[in-house]
Amino acid sequence: MSRIEKHIDQIQLQLRVNALIKSMFIGLGSGLLFDAFQDSLAVTFSVSIISFAIGAYFQGLFKDQKSHALQILHERLPALEFSLELLDKKEKNLAETLQWERINQQVPEQYPSIYQEGLKVFMVFFLICAGVFALSFVDWTSSFNQEMLQPEIRNTLATEEVAPLVALSELQVTVRPPAYTGLPVQEQNTLEIKTIKGSEITWSAEFSNSDQLNVTMVNSQGEELIFTKEKQIYSLKDEALGSGIYALRGYQGEEKVFESSFFTMEVFEDKVPLIQPSEKEVYKFHFQKDPQVMNLEARVSDDFSVKEVYLVATLARGSGENVKFRESRIDLVERNFKSATVSVQLDFDALEFQQGDELYYYWAAKDNKLPESNYSRSDTYFIKYVDSSGLGETEMAGMAINVLPEYFRSQRQIIIDTEKLIAERSSLKEQTFNETSNNIGYDQKLLRLRYGQYLGEEFENSAGGGSMVEDDGDILAGYRHAHDEEGEHEMAVNLGASETVVEESHSEEEHVSEDESGLGDLLSAYMHNHEEEETNTFFEESTKSALKMALEQMWESELYLRLYEPEKALPYEKKALEYLKSVQQKSRVYVKRTGFDPPPIKEEEKRLTGELDDLDQQIRKEQLILQEKIGPLASQVIGLMSKNELNGNDQLIITEFGKLWTAKMQYSGMEDWSVLLELQQLSSGEISREGKIQLFESIYPFAVSGERKSTSYLQQQDLERAFWKHIK
């Protein structure tokens, strides 16, 4: 038998002895009390036996005390680490076996002594019954005794004073939001408060029996604010700066005579203005033939009021280190509104927007918050004034990349059409379904071939499929559909100059290839020849690789669409779109070195997604330290939940655990408020059984994980050696 099992047996024996002594006090006391009022010895003996049996039943004399013994050992011996449940496991794994052996060695030889606990009440009951039995022999008919006792009783009743109870008789909470919000003043009779940050809150309370009463407000950290008293009304005024929980307390001298439950105060922030530009494209190109005035619109709204809206436009001119910037601010006439669609006209002539320039602009708005307004701004949008008369090879490559967004929408449309076809499959005839799937396959092939052109795969054999060469040089003429021509014609116009340069280059390369003198072979290594995908210079290697992978995905997608299996084609379509997006991000713009605000980070996409190795390591370290502190205190709080009364040290433990839990909430959020409320109820002795269950379920995982982490930290080397020893 192990040392722990001996301790359990000893504790069970002591519990039975304790229950036996309590039952004997109950039986003997009941018999003596009953015998004081009657003279039958048989009846007295029967009452004693029955009382003993009832007491033994309720005290658990005949019950299995093992679970109670385990609980006592957990409370008295922290070294057991709440691991005695392993005793009932017949087959333990390696970790459980090591844990059992470790706690067996840490258990002290001397077992706790508990047989005398809780006997005082039963002993007092027995003594009272014995006293009553002894007084039954006194002659109460003596007039002397009556004359002596009755005046004493009357005097005692006359002089005895009952201390009046202090109670909250009336309460009024006035919440006055900041004037700029326009929200009405709220008056309520409850202590639960929800308001905006910066609100002025006034508590007014009246108490019964409030003589020499001092009232304070206390938060979860034990910090107090004192109420002022005027004509029996206690009042306090404060500003709402953050969320938390609080309670009211009353003192008469040093004695606490009143304490309310803890209530929540939820404070929310004033939101920044929301700006939703109607422009969807971040990068645009402006040509000489385009209108010189651009209409811009945006939807601006705020939870209270928008004070001002303006547009900031920055003109960049020059190249390299000679880039110059000029920033202009355009104020809008719309002011002091809650939600509106605002517009502004960008006059390129007034801005002196010339060929080769770049224009950056963004929307900005401020609300009416005081003393400092909330500020927000939109994304930065870019407009490039294309100088089509002097495009070089570098500019052509940039144009080819920047024009790609036109095709991204086409790829998205293919995905949308495929998803729609899959959803309507059950309602379509087989022939109609097959025709639609085949048409989408044609669209996918069209897009694949068009990208093949820009990659340098100008022949069908290098992009997959048969020959596509036509007399007029348009390799897509046989596969183009009417609904695709809109975007393609626009692209053709935008790249008219680029195609001219490319065609001239083709002509020169053909002459070199026809040169039979060998000079063509000598010059071929130094000439631009993008008819071969491996030697074209339109794109850098990373961009070219991404486009190749996109073409491979399009080829697989087209294959399954032609086989009338759009479900299998959809993953390849989405993967192709991902590669196309990566190519779109290769586009570059000039950024002002100083005095220019860069584009804002999109919080939903970019915030906290950078390289945060050092910061992340520091946060994990802080969480680990906090976890190590919470674990042992959680175990102690669980042990305190079984006590009927808590002393000062117990309440200090609960307060310290509450502070650590509050620090933990900065990582876990405000969902753990209920634990703070239950801790306050446990400290004041007002917690219900349901509250104990909820508190136990909330903090028990931290107690277990804390013990495991502590054990691993202190005895890591020993456990590792034991593990490798047993695993063999």
TORDO-208892 format. One record per residue (C-alpha): x, y, z. Coordinates in pm, whole numbers, plus 32768, in hexadecimal, padded with zeros to 4 digits. Layout:
BEGIN
XYZ...
END
This chain:
BEGIN
800080008000808B81547F9E80B58276808B7F9583357FEB7EA8820E80157F0881F781867EB9836681AD7D67833581057D11821381EF7D7782DF83217CA6840882B27B76832882757BA0829383D27BB383EC846D7A7C845983B079BC832E84397A368375859C79D184E085707877847C84F578528384861878A7848B872077B48584868476A0847D867B76DC842487E976C08592884E757A85AB878D74EB846C8823755084B4898C74EA8620897B739585CC88E9735C84C689F573B585B18B1272E286CA8A8071B685E58A5B71E585518BB971D886AE8C51706586C38BFC6FF1855C8C447046843C8D2E703F83088C497197826A8C2F712D818A8B0C70B882B58A4171FA836E8A8D72CB82498A1C71FE822388DB722383948887739C837C88BC73BB824F87D672E582ED86C573A1843A86DC74EE838086CA747E82C38591740183FF84E6753F84BC853C7618839C84C2755D8394837875818507833476EA851483AC7749840182B977AC82F983B7773881E382D177A18286818978DD825880BF79BF837981247AC6834680187A66846F7F3E7A57854E80727BAC84CE80DE7C3F851F7F867BB486817F9B7C4B86B580F47D9F863680807D9587217F557D4D8847803C7E4D87ED81487F658770806A7FAB88587F3F80C0876D7ED07FB586787E547F5E87717D3C7DF786F07D237E7885AB7C907DD284AB7D787CD9845A7C647DF083847BD47DB882927CF77C7D82037C587D1D81CC7B047D7480607ACD7E4C80A0799D7F1D81D979A47FE482657886815082C578A9811084307910800D83CB7A1180F682C07A9F821083BD7AC5812484B87B6680A683AF7C5D8206834A7CBF827184B37CEB8155851C7DD1817C83D77E9482DD84407EEA827685A27F4B81618540804081D6856F81AA81D7844E82A080F5850083997F8B84FA832A7E988619837A7DCF860684BB7C5E8655847C7B96857985687B5D869B865A7AE687968553798388188569793F878786C4791088D1877777AC890A8701773D87AC876377EF87C788AF773B891188F875F2886A889D76398750898C769A88408AA57560890F8A72748987D58A82754487638BB8751088BA8C57739C88AC8C11739387508CA4744787CD8DDE735C88F78E017235880B8E02728E87B58F6A726C89228FDC712A898B909470A58AA48FB86F728ADA9096703B8B94919A6FB98CF891B871138D719213719C8CFF90CC707B8D9B901170A78EEB90BD721A8EED907472058E7D8F0F70DF8F428E88716A90A38ECE72B590398E39720B8FC18CFF713F91018CE3727491DA8D10733291158C10721D91398B0E71FA92AA8B57736B92FB8B3373B5921C8A0A73DC92E088C873CD9248877074C792DC867B7409936F8553745592E483F974DE93C282E3742A9395819774239448804672CF94F1803C72EB95C17EFE73DC95CE7DD773F596A87CA3750996977B9A752097B77AA375EC97817967763D98BE78A476E7986F775677D6997276BD77219A99762377AC9A5B74C676FB990874B0759F999F74CC75339875759E742C98B876AB747398AD781E7417975A78B2738D97227A0F737395C27A9A734295097BE1743993F07B9F75B193E47BC275E793387A7176759446798C76BB944B7816772B9597778278239641769A798096A2770D799197FA77A7783297F3783B77F99896798C775597A77A8476B198147BC87648971E7CD6754B97957DDC74E996A67EF3742696AD803A745095B18153737B9557827D7421957E83D375399649833375B896EF84707733970F846277329649831B7849966F821B780395ED80BD790C95907FBB791B94FB7E607A1693DE7E317A9193397CF17B1D91DC7CB77C7A92527D1C7C0392CB7E6F7C2A943D7E157B21951A7EB67A7796687E6D79C9971A7F8D7862979C7F74781198F67FF876E7991D80E375ED9A3A80D574999A2D8186749998B081A974EA98898034763697ED7FD176B598547E7B77E398147DA0783D98A37C4B793E98047B66799E97EA79F5797C96A279397AD5965078AE7AD594D3789C7A0E939778D87A1492D77A1E794692617B4678F3931B7C87782993067DC977AF93EC7EDF782293C6804877B9946C818B7888949382C97832950584297980954984C07A6094248469793F9330844578B192DD82EE773692E5830F76CB92E081A1774D924C805C769992267F1176DA91267E0577D291777CF1774292147BB677D8924D7A5D782B939979BE78579373784578F6949D7795790B94A2761879DF958275397970968B744179AA95EE72EC7A7A969971E179CD971070A1799296036F9B7A0096586E38798D95836D117A1196096BC4794B95AB6A917A8F957669D07AE9940569D87C31940A69177D62947669DA7E3E94A068A37DC09553676B7E5D95D9662D7E06972565937E3E976764217E4A98A963607D01986162B57C4B983164007B7E994A64A07C499A3D65717B489A3C668A7B08990D676779D898F1684C7A2098466999791997D66A947926973F6BEE782D96D96CF8788E97716E4977DA97206F8E781097327105775A96B7723877169821729E7782993071AA788B996F70A079269AC570D679EF9AE46F937A579A1D6E607B709A6F6D727C3E99D56C5B7DBA99D86C5F7E5C99BE6B077FD599A26AD6807399D6698081BD9924693B8292999B681783E59929679F84A497E767C285B59752689886469844699685AB996E68E1844799196947838B9A4869CC82449A446A8C81349B486AB3801A9B096BA77EC49BAD6B887D9D9BA16C747C3C9BBE6BEC7B389C106CF979D29BA46CC178A99C826D0E77EB9B686DB878179B856F31776B9B17707276A999ED6FF0767E988B706D768397D76F1E769E98616DBE772A98206C65782C992C6C1678CB99766AC779E69A436A3C7A6C9A8D68E17BDD9A61689D7C419B6267987D819ADD66FF7DC59C2766507DAF9CE5679B7E969BE6683A7F859C0567117F739A8E66DC805B9A4265B580CE991164F881B5983865C8813098C16713809297F268247F75986869027F3097D46A5B7DF3982C6B157D2F97BC6C447BF798206D047C0D989C6E6D7AFF98EB6F6E7AE1996970D279BC994171BE793A9A2F72C979DB998473F47A629A6D74FF7B639AD1756B7C159A1E744D7B6599A473137B7C984272937C34983771467C1C973570347C90971B6ECE7C5396396DA87D46956F6CDC7E2F962E6BF77DCE96236A877EC7964D69697E9996E968117FB196CD670F7FB197BF65EA803896E164D28129977E63DE80DC96A062B281C8975A61CA830D96F0626F82DA959C630D841594D3633A843C9363637D842A939264F882E9945D64E08254935663F8829B924764F781FA931A660780CA9356652B80AA91E464E980AB919B665B7FC392B766B97EC1925865B37E9B910266557D83916E67407C9B917266127CD18FFC65F77CAB8FB867667B3F9015674A7B1A8F2966257BAA8E0C66F57ABD8E64680F799D8E5E671A7A028D0166AB79FC8C94681878A68D35684A781B8C90671278A48B3E6781780D8B5B68DD76C28BC5684776C78A9C6759770B89AB687A75EF8A3F694774F88A226823756288C767B6742D881A6841733F8905678673F088FC663273D187FC65217505872F64DD753987C46384751689296404760288DF6525770A884C643D76F38971634B77188A6E6464784389B364F678E689A5639E78AE8B1C636979548B6A64B77A728A8D64437A938B63630B7A9D8C9C63E77BAE8BFC64B97C768BA563827C518D0762FD7CD98D9464407DF48C9464497E638CEA62E77E538E5F632A7F388E39645680178D5B6385804A8E80629B80CD8F6463A981A98E52643482488E1962E1818B8CD9628981198D61613D80D18C0E60A57FCC8B13610E80C889F7612D81748AA66252802E8AFC63077F8C89A962D07EB4893061AB7ECF894160317F458A535F447E9B8BA25F5D7F5E8C795E627E828D4D5D7D7ED68E235C547E748F635D037F4A8F115E337E228EFD5F257E488DA65FC37CFA8DC4607D7C1B8E195F587B888CBB5F447B398CA160B57AC58E00611679618E2C619978968F6B6186787C8F9462FE79F68F9963227A3F90AA622779F491D363057B2191AD63EC7C02913362D47BC1926261F47C11934663177D56928F634E7DAA92AB61DF7D7B942361E77E48944563237F67938362927F5C9403613380B1949F614A8146936B61EB80C6928860D68164936A5FD282B6934E6078829391D8609B823291AB5F2D8365926F5EBE843E91985F9883A490625EFD83FD90DA5DA5856791115E0585808FBD5EA784F68F125D7386088FB45CA187108F3A5D9086888DD95D8086958DE05C0288008E4F5C0388C38D285B818A198DC25BBF8A1C8D5C5D2A8A068EC25DA588A58E7F5E20891E8D6B5F028A298E4F5F8D89318F6A5FDA88148E8D6053889D8E8161B6888F8FFE61CE873F9042612985DD905561AF85238F1D614383EB8EE8620C83578DF2611384068CEF61EB83808CE8634C84D58C9B63E685808DC8634584708ED5635184BA9001642F835C90836471835E900065D484598FB266E5848A8E49674583A18E48687482858EE567AD82C08DF7668B82B68CC96774816F8D3D680D80D48D6966B4814A8C10664A80AA8B74677B7F6A8C3467337F688BAD65CE7F918A4966507E668A7567387D978B07661A7DF189DE65407D7488E8664A7C3B89B7667D7BF089B965087C25884164F67B1C87F165FC7A2B88F365707A44884A641B7A0186FC64CA78C4879365677953877A66C8794A88E2674A796A886F68B57ACA87F2686C7B1F892A67A27ABF8A2368B37BF389EB69967CDD8A23686F7C258B62680F7C4B8BEF696E7DBA8B8E697A7DF68C3E682D7D528D7668BD7E418D6E69E47F6E8D6868FD7EDE8E86682F7EB38F55696B801E8F1C69C3807F8FA1686B7FA590D268A38064912269E081AA9136691E8145928D689E821293A3693881DD9518696C82BD963269E28295968F6B5282F397E26BD7842497D56CBB83BF98E16DB5828799A86DFC819F98AB6D5980AB97C66E0D80CA96616D8A7F9195956D3D7EE095296E7C7EF093C06EE77DAE93036EB17D6B9285700F7C9A915E6F9F7DAD90DF6EB97EFC91616F357EE191C570A27FC190EE7180802C9012705D81949088704182D08FFA70D8828D900C724D837D8F0072C384138FCC73DF82C5905D744C82178F0E743483268E71750782FD8F7F761081838F4F761781A98DD8763C82A08E10775681AE8EF6780C80918DFF77DE816A8CE3785E81C98DA67997805E8E0279CF7FF38C98799D80F48C217A9A806B8D177B997EFC8CC97B547F218B4D7B6C7F7F8B2C7CDF7E888C397D4A7D738B907C837DB48A4F7D457DA18B0B7E8E7C5D8BB97E2A7BC48A687DD17C2689EC7F2A7B858B1C7FCF7A388AD47F2379F589B680177A1D8A91814C78ED8B2081FC79A78C4F82847AD68D0381F77BDB8DB382C97CAF8EDF826D7DC08E1381C27CBD8D5F80ED7C2C8EAA80777D8A8F2980227DBC8DF57F487C758E3C7E927CD28FAB7E647E288F527DD67D8C8E567CEA7C928F5F7C797DAF904E7C227E5C8F437B527D148EED7AA87CE0905C7A537E3B906679B57DE78F2B78F17CB08FD078617D8790B577897DDA8F7F76BB7C8E8EC376D47B9B8FE776BF7A79904D779F79C58EFD77897A598E9C78DD79A68FA979A278C88EA67A4879F88E0D7AF57A448F597BA378DC8F717C1B78E48E0E7CA17A318E4F7D50799B8F7D7DFF78708EAD7E6979568D9A7EE87A208E967FB078E68F288051784E8DD08093771E8E137FB7776D8D247E9C76628C287E4076928ABD7DE976628B097C7777658C1F7C95785F8B2D7D2E78268A397C10785B8B487B08798F8BCB7BBB7A218A6E7BD479E58A287A627A8B8B747A057BCC8B597AD17C0289E27AED7CB089C679967DAA8ACF7A087DEE8A147B4B7E3488D17A8E7F088975797F7FC48A437A838022890E7B47808E88547A1181638977799B820289A27AEF825388347B0382E6883579A683B6896779F3844488EB7B3D848187837AE584A68786796E85F186CE7965857D85B97A51843F8583798D84F88576784485E9847078C684CE83A47957840A83BE78128525834177378571822F7833841081A5783183C881D476C184D180D57667
END
